[in-house]
Amino acid sequence: MVDLLKAKILIVDDEERNISLLEDILDSEGYTNFKSILDSRKALAMYKEFQPDLVLLDINMPHLDGFQVMKQLQEIEKDSYAPILVLTAQSARNVRLNALSAGARDFIEKPFDITEVVHRITNMLETRLLHNQVRDQNRSLEIKVKDRTRELEKSRQEAILSLGRAAEYRDNETGMHVLRMSRLSEKLANVIGLTENECQLILQASPMHDVGKIGVPDEILLKPGKLDKKEWEIMRKHPEIGAEILSGSHSEVMQMAETIALTHQERWDGSGYPRGLKGEKIPLAGRVVAICDVFD
């Protein structure tokens, strides 16, 4: 009950006697945080400033009637729960329906019945505060989900880099080549006009370009001298091995990595491998990584 008594309540009514009565009721019930205005034209500004948990709003007022005020409040509470309790001397069904359509949550009829006023205010505030609690919990959950998503993305990228480094270490590399080459690939992709998303995909996928070397025997991969014809045929299979390792995923990054692994040894003049693709038949990502791989 303590939370309810601390709730902020705004009274909008053009009759001072109604405001005085409602203030007396609130005061006698222990509410301490309420404000009142006679001029409905000030309702919107006061609402923004005060941020009430409940609005007690008269319908029949000069300047702006209750329906017009509700319309204003709905504009700033589109995705929230506008806490409006309508005060009306009109018991006609169409008035109630119109008020509900305009955003009212409940009614208090004039002349006021004190017991009814207290119960309706309590019910409205309980609903409002529960709504706020759920809203705050949802926001907290959204933040946690975003944080967890970032953690998972970081872990995924670390796994990708580790996989790329594993292949480089087997080829007498320090493992830093994949980092340098991936950053160069991102920069080149940006320079040639690829989208930000495409650049990020290349950055994340390119470290796995040589993952197929995992399937090449050490005696060939680490041979200090020139490879013979048979050994070279085996070495030339590493793009296809890499593509096979990376295949079957629905992830954009893994699909990009598969393309890069398969095509980064192709050459513009058709002299590359494994398929001897030529010119623009080589996927652009493969061409970008091929240039940066050799450059580094």
Backbone torsions as a table, in degrees:
resi	resn	phi	psi	omega
1	MET	NA	-26.5	-179.6
2	VAL	-58.9	-42.2	-179.9
3	ASP	-62.0	-40.1	179.9
4	LEU	-63.8	-42.2	-177.5
5	LEU	-68.6	-19.7	176.8
6	LYS	-90.8	-3.1	-178.0
7	ALA	-63.2	148.6	179.6
8	LYS	-92.2	127.4	-176.5
9	ILE	-124.5	130.4	178.3
10	LEU	-112.7	126.8	177.8
11	ILE	-105.8	126.8	177.5
12	VAL	-123.2	106.6	-178.3
13	ASP	-154.6	140.2	-177.3
14	ASP	-86.2	-2.7	180.0
15	GLU	-108.8	122.4	-176.1
16	GLU	-63.0	-35.7	-177.4
17	ARG	-65.8	-35.3	176.9
18	ASN	-66.9	-42.6	178.3
19	ILE	-62.3	-44.5	-179.9
20	SER	-60.4	-42.9	-179.8
21	LEU	-63.5	-46.5	-179.7
22	LEU	-65.1	-39.3	177.2
23	GLU	-63.2	-40.2	178.1
24	ASP	-63.3	-41.0	179.1
25	ILE	-63.0	-47.3	-179.6
26	LEU	-62.2	-42.9	-179.3
27	ASP	-63.7	-42.3	-178.7
28	SER	-67.8	-26.3	179.2
29	GLU	-86.9	-4.6	176.3
30	GLY	99.0	4.1	176.7
31	TYR	-72.8	135.8	-174.4
32	THR	-120.8	-9.1	-172.1
33	ASN	-122.8	77.4	-179.8
34	PHE	-137.6	151.0	178.6
35	LYS	-133.6	156.7	-178.0
36	SER	-135.9	145.8	173.5
37	ILE	-136.8	144.4	178.9
38	LEU	-92.4	-29.6	-175.4
39	ASP	-95.3	111.8	-176.4
40	SER	-64.8	-19.2	178.9
41	ARG	-67.5	-18.9	179.6
42	LYS	-93.7	-0.3	-173.2
43	ALA	-62.3	-45.9	-176.6
44	LEU	-63.1	-46.5	-179.8
45	ALA	-62.8	-41.5	179.5
46	MET	-66.3	-38.8	179.0
47	TYR	-61.2	-45.8	180.0
48	LYS	-63.3	-39.3	-177.8
49	GLU	-74.3	-44.4	-171.9
50	PHE	-86.5	-29.0	-177.8
51	GLN	50.6	61.5	-174.6
52	PRO	-71.7	155.9	173.4
53	ASP	-86.2	-16.7	-179.7
54	LEU	-153.3	138.0	175.3
55	VAL	-116.9	122.7	172.0
56	LEU	-95.8	109.1	-166.7
57	LEU	-121.2	121.6	175.2
58	ASP	-73.7	150.3	178.7
59	ILE	-88.2	-51.6	-175.3
60	ASN	-91.2	101.9	179.5
61	MET	-140.8	151.6	174.9
62	PRO	-71.9	168.9	179.6
63	HIS	68.5	-80.0	175.9
64	LEU	-122.2	124.2	177.0
65	ASP	-82.0	177.2	-176.1
66	GLY	-60.9	-34.1	179.5
67	PHE	-65.4	-40.4	179.3
68	GLN	-67.7	-38.7	177.1
69	VAL	-64.3	-43.3	179.2
70	MET	-61.2	-38.0	178.2
71	LYS	-61.5	-41.6	177.9
72	GLN	-63.0	-43.5	-178.1
73	LEU	-67.9	-35.8	178.9
74	GLN	-63.5	-30.4	-179.8
75	GLU	-64.6	-32.2	-178.7
76	ILE	-100.4	-3.1	178.6
77	GLU	-121.5	34.0	-175.5
78	LYS	-57.0	-40.3	-175.6
79	ASP	-106.8	21.8	-177.2
80	SER	-133.4	-166.5	-176.5
81	TYR	-112.0	99.9	-179.8
82	ALA	-72.8	114.6	-171.5
83	PRO	-88.3	77.8	-173.0
84	ILE	-112.5	123.8	175.5
85	LEU	-113.4	112.5	-172.6
86	VAL	-81.3	137.0	174.2
87	LEU	-105.1	121.6	-176.9
88	THR	-148.6	143.5	174.7
89	ALA	-93.9	-2.0	-177.6
90	GLN	-99.9	121.8	-179.1
91	SER	-98.3	3.4	-178.1
92	ALA	-60.7	141.1	-175.9
93	ARG	-61.7	-39.4	-177.4
94	ASN	-65.6	-32.3	178.0
95	VAL	-65.6	-43.5	179.4
96	ARG	-63.6	-45.6	-179.4
97	LEU	-63.0	-42.1	178.5
98	ASN	-63.3	-39.0	179.7
99	ALA	-66.5	-42.3	177.4
100	LEU	-62.4	-41.4	178.6
101	SER	-64.4	-31.6	-178.2
102	ALA	-80.3	-12.8	177.0
103	GLY	126.0	-0.5	178.2
104	ALA	-66.5	148.3	178.4
105	ARG	-103.2	-24.9	-179.0
106	ASP	-164.6	178.9	-175.3
107	PHE	-132.6	150.8	165.8
108	ILE	-129.9	123.6	-178.1
109	GLU	-88.1	143.9	172.1
110	LYS	-93.0	144.5	-5.4
111	PRO	-66.9	148.7	-173.1
112	PHE	-70.6	137.8	167.3
113	ASP	-100.5	116.3	-170.8
114	ILE	-57.5	-44.4	-179.7
115	THR	-61.5	-43.5	179.1
116	GLU	-63.8	-42.8	179.4
117	VAL	-58.0	-47.3	-178.4
118	VAL	-60.7	-46.7	-177.9
119	HIS	-65.9	-41.4	-178.3
120	ARG	-68.8	-39.0	177.2
121	ILE	-63.7	-44.4	179.1
122	THR	-60.7	-46.6	-179.6
123	ASN	-61.3	-43.3	-179.5
124	MET	-64.5	-42.1	-178.7
125	LEU	-67.6	-39.0	177.3
126	GLU	-60.7	-42.7	178.5
127	THR	-64.1	-44.0	-179.6
128	ARG	-62.2	-46.5	-177.3
129	LEU	-68.9	-34.7	174.5
130	LEU	-64.9	-40.6	176.9
131	HIS	-60.4	-44.5	179.6
132	ASN	-63.4	-38.3	179.3
133	GLN	-63.7	-45.4	178.2
134	VAL	-63.5	-42.3	178.7
135	ARG	-59.6	-46.1	-179.2
136	ASP	-65.1	-38.7	177.6
137	GLN	-64.5	-39.8	178.4
138	ASN	-64.3	-41.9	178.6
139	ARG	-63.5	-42.4	178.6
140	SER	-62.9	-40.7	179.1
141	LEU	-65.5	-39.9	178.7
142	GLU	-61.1	-41.2	179.1
143	ILE	-64.2	-42.9	179.5
144	LYS	-64.1	-40.4	179.3
145	VAL	-63.9	-43.1	178.7
146	LYS	-62.9	-42.9	179.0
147	ASP	-62.8	-43.3	-179.7
148	ARG	-66.3	-38.1	178.2
149	THR	-62.6	-41.6	177.4
150	ARG	-63.0	-40.3	178.6
151	GLU	-63.4	-43.5	179.6
152	LEU	-64.9	-39.9	178.9
153	GLU	-64.7	-40.5	178.0
154	LYS	-63.7	-43.0	179.0
155	SER	-64.1	-40.2	179.4
156	ARG	-63.2	-44.0	-179.3
157	GLN	-66.6	-36.3	176.8
158	GLU	-64.3	-38.5	178.2
159	ALA	-65.5	-39.8	178.3
160	ILE	-62.6	-45.5	179.6
161	LEU	-63.9	-39.6	179.1
162	SER	-63.2	-40.8	178.7
163	LEU	-64.2	-42.5	178.1
164	GLY	-65.0	-40.4	-179.8
165	ARG	-66.9	-33.7	179.8
166	ALA	-57.2	-42.7	178.7
167	ALA	-67.8	-39.8	-178.1
168	GLU	-67.1	-39.6	179.9
169	TYR	-62.2	-32.9	179.0
170	ARG	-72.0	-15.5	-176.7
171	ASP	-108.9	29.8	178.7
172	ASN	61.1	26.7	176.3
173	GLU	-98.0	163.5	179.9
174	THR	-84.2	-11.8	-175.6
175	GLY	94.0	-12.5	179.8
176	MET	-81.9	-18.8	179.8
177	HIS	-55.8	-42.1	-176.8
178	VAL	-65.1	-33.8	178.5
179	LEU	-69.5	-48.2	-179.8
180	ARG	-62.2	-46.9	-176.2
181	MET	-64.9	-38.3	-179.5
182	SER	-67.3	-38.3	178.4
183	ARG	-69.4	-39.8	175.3
184	LEU	-61.6	-41.2	-179.2
185	SER	-63.0	-41.1	178.1
186	GLU	-62.7	-44.5	-178.8
187	LYS	-63.9	-43.4	179.4
188	LEU	-65.1	-41.3	178.3
189	ALA	-60.1	-38.4	178.7
190	ASN	-68.0	-42.0	-178.8
191	VAL	-62.3	-37.7	-177.3
192	ILE	-85.3	3.6	170.6
193	GLY	95.7	15.9	176.1
194	LEU	-70.6	156.9	-178.6
195	THR	-68.7	163.4	178.5
196	GLU	-59.2	-40.3	179.4
197	ASN	-64.1	-42.5	178.9
198	GLU	-64.6	-39.5	178.1
199	CYS	-63.0	-42.0	179.3
200	GLN	-66.5	-38.6	178.0
201	LEU	-62.3	-43.0	178.8
202	ILE	-65.2	-41.8	177.9
203	LEU	-57.5	-44.7	-175.4
204	GLN	-79.3	-30.9	-174.6
205	ALA	-89.4	-30.3	-172.4
206	SER	-62.5	-28.3	177.9
207	PRO	-58.8	-18.6	-178.3
208	MET	-94.7	13.4	-173.7
209	HIS	-60.2	-34.2	-176.9
210	ASP	-106.9	20.2	-176.7
211	VAL	-60.9	-24.0	179.3
212	GLY	-65.0	-16.4	178.0
213	LYS	-65.0	-16.4	175.1
214	ILE	-58.7	-30.5	-178.3
215	GLY	-89.2	3.7	179.2
216	VAL	-96.7	129.1	-179.1
217	PRO	-57.4	145.8	-178.6
218	ASP	-59.0	-37.2	-176.8
219	GLU	-64.4	-21.9	176.6
220	ILE	-92.6	-47.9	-176.4
221	LEU	-62.9	-36.1	-175.0
222	LEU	-103.5	8.1	-179.0
223	LYS	-62.6	125.6	-177.3
224	PRO	-71.7	-28.3	-177.8
225	GLY	-95.6	-170.0	-179.4
226	LYS	-72.0	139.8	178.6
227	LEU	-76.1	141.8	174.2
228	ASP	-80.4	178.8	-174.4
229	LYS	-59.3	-44.8	-178.4
230	LYS	-66.6	-42.6	179.2
231	GLU	-64.0	-39.6	-179.7
232	TRP	-65.8	-35.7	177.1
233	GLU	-62.6	-38.6	178.0
234	ILE	-68.6	-44.1	179.3
235	MET	-59.6	-38.9	-177.4
236	ARG	-69.0	-6.7	178.8
237	LYS	-86.2	-8.9	-173.6
238	HIS	-63.4	-30.2	174.7
239	PRO	-63.2	-40.4	-179.9
240	GLU	-70.8	-36.7	176.5
241	ILE	-62.8	-45.0	178.7
242	GLY	-61.1	-44.6	179.5
243	ALA	-61.9	-37.7	178.9
244	GLU	-66.9	-41.9	178.2
245	ILE	-60.0	-38.9	-174.0
246	LEU	-91.7	-4.4	-173.6
247	SER	-75.9	163.6	173.2
248	GLY	87.8	3.6	-179.1
249	SER	-94.3	149.5	174.8
250	HIS	-92.1	-4.1	-179.5
251	SER	-73.1	135.2	177.4
252	GLU	-60.1	-39.8	-178.9
253	VAL	-63.7	-46.0	-178.3
254	MET	-68.3	-35.1	176.6
255	GLN	-66.0	-40.7	175.8
256	MET	-64.2	-41.8	179.5
257	ALA	-62.3	-38.6	177.8
258	GLU	-62.2	-44.9	179.2
259	THR	-62.1	-44.9	-179.1
260	ILE	-65.0	-45.1	-179.8
261	ALA	-58.9	-38.6	-176.4
262	LEU	-76.0	-29.5	-168.5
263	THR	-117.7	0.3	-174.8
264	HIS	-73.3	-9.6	176.1
265	GLN	-102.2	3.7	174.4
266	GLU	-74.9	156.7	-178.8
267	ARG	-129.5	150.6	-174.9
268	TRP	-55.6	-36.2	-177.5
269	ASP	-85.5	2.4	178.2
270	GLY	88.5	5.2	-176.4
271	SER	-87.2	-0.9	-177.5
272	GLY	-83.6	-169.6	-178.3
273	TYR	-143.6	162.6	12.2
274	PRO	-91.0	-11.8	-171.9
275	ARG	-110.0	-3.0	-179.6
276	GLY	64.1	33.8	178.6
277	LEU	-64.8	152.5	-174.6
278	LYS	-132.0	141.5	173.2
279	GLY	58.0	-135.9	-175.2
280	GLU	-73.1	-3.1	173.3
281	LYS	-71.7	-17.1	174.8
282	ILE	-81.1	124.5	178.7
283	PRO	-53.6	142.1	-175.2
284	LEU	-58.2	-40.2	179.4
285	ALA	-61.0	-39.6	177.8
286	GLY	-64.0	-39.6	179.0
287	ARG	-65.7	-43.4	-180.0
288	VAL	-59.9	-49.5	-177.8
289	VAL	-67.1	-36.5	179.0
290	ALA	-59.1	-45.1	-179.8
291	ILE	-63.4	-47.3	-176.5
292	CYS	-70.3	-32.5	178.0
293	ASP	-63.2	-47.7	179.9
294	VAL	-68.9	-41.0	-179.1
295	PHE	-59.4	-42.6	-177.9
296	ASP	-73.5	NA	NA
